[in-house]
Every structure is written in C-alpha cells, then in structure tokens.
Amino acid sequence: MQYILNPWPWYVSGPLIALVMALLLYFGKTFGMSTNLRTFCAIGGAGKFADFFKFRWRDQSWNLIVVAGAIIGGFIATQYLSNDSISDLNPTTVKELQNMGFKNAGATLVPNEMYNLEALTSIKGLILLITGGLLVGFGTRYAGGCTSGHAITGLSSLQKPSLIAVIGFFIGGLIMANFILPLIF
C-alpha cells in the first residue's frame, strides 16, 4: 500500500512552526535532528571514544521528545492523514527519471529502485548507503548542524552561518540531483 500525504496549508503549518520556534527560543533551546543523534550516541557511551560525545546528555534529554514526536507524527500521518492519490510530478521530470531507470516515477512516494529491501541490500545500494551516511555525518559536523537545525532554528534566529549553510545545502542538492544522480543511475 502506498501512502501519499496531504500537506497542511501554509497558513496552518507556518504559524505552528513559528510557535514552536518562539517557544524554543524563549526557553533557550535549539532544534535539530543531528542534536538528537548526538544525544543518543552519548547515552550509548560514545563519549568513551570521542570527546564530541562527552557532555551531560541529561541536559539535552528534552530532545528525545522530538524523536518521539517524529515517530508518533509519522504514524499518525500514514495511518490517518494519507490518501490514495499519487505524486503529481512534472511530465519532464517523469521522463528524466524513466531515462535513469526509474520505472514508476511518481506512482509511489519514494522510488522502489532506491528504497526497497532488494536495492538496499545490493552491493551498489550498500555502497551508496555507507557513502551517503559518511558524507551526511561529515557535512553535519563540518556545518555545525543539520538542515533542519540550520534552516529552522538558525534562520529563525537570524544566524549568518545558518544562512550560509542553507545556501550550501541547496547548491549541494542541485548538484546532486542534476549531475551526480544521473551518473549513479
């Protein structure tokens, strides 16, 4: 079964994001998914191997609510807020994806050629998964945060490094989608 979500209109989701960000700023907290991963690694004892994970993770335990919210929100979205409509992709995009080998471009939420179990357990899939994970991990550490942290928290608090990071994320995404992805597939 495929799940296609109806996005909330901007006038609902935008103010909700702004409210959450205002509350985080008021309480002196920051938001970012990489912070949650760092907290999980610290809980698991990664501080024995790297100084980056040596911190009082209990002070960051509120971040675990974000993880719980993502899991619960994902469940609610797929079970109660999805419908049977398909993705509405531009016909030119569909043709380009089909030329790369994606058979059902736009028919499912994510392409099966990349996200099914067979693709993930192939040699090519494992290489892409490991290489992508290392690059994302390096990029997150080098940029001082992840896309959600910089784009939501950093930009909302008017941080210049976050603006530079977000511009870099977009440039990297454009390069990946237009030059590297066609070489891989």
Secondary structure as GFF3:
##gff-version 3
##sequence-region A 1 185
A	DSSP	beta_strand	4	5	.	.	.	ID=ss1
A	DSSP	alpha_helix	10	26	.	.	.	ID=ss2
A	DSSP	alpha_helix	33	43	.	.	.	ID=ss3
A	DSSP	three_ten_helix	46	48	.	.	.	ID=ss4
A	DSSP	three_ten_helix	51	53	.	.	.	ID=ss5
A	DSSP	three_ten_helix	57	60	.	.	.	ID=ss6
A	DSSP	alpha_helix	63	80	.	.	.	ID=ss7
A	DSSP	beta_strand	82	83	.	.	.	ID=ss8
A	DSSP	alpha_helix	91	100	.	.	.	ID=ss9
A	DSSP	alpha_helix	112	115	.	.	.	ID=ss10
A	DSSP	alpha_helix	117	121	.	.	.	ID=ss11
A	DSSP	alpha_helix	123	143	.	.	.	ID=ss12
A	DSSP	alpha_helix	147	148	.	.	.	ID=ss13
A	DSSP	pi_helix	149	154	.	.	.	ID=ss14
A	DSSP	alpha_helix	155	156	.	.	.	ID=ss15
A	DSSP	alpha_helix	160	175	.	.	.	ID=ss16
A	DSSP	pi_helix	176	180	.	.	.	ID=ss17
A	DSSP	alpha_helix	181	184	.	.	.	ID=ss18
###
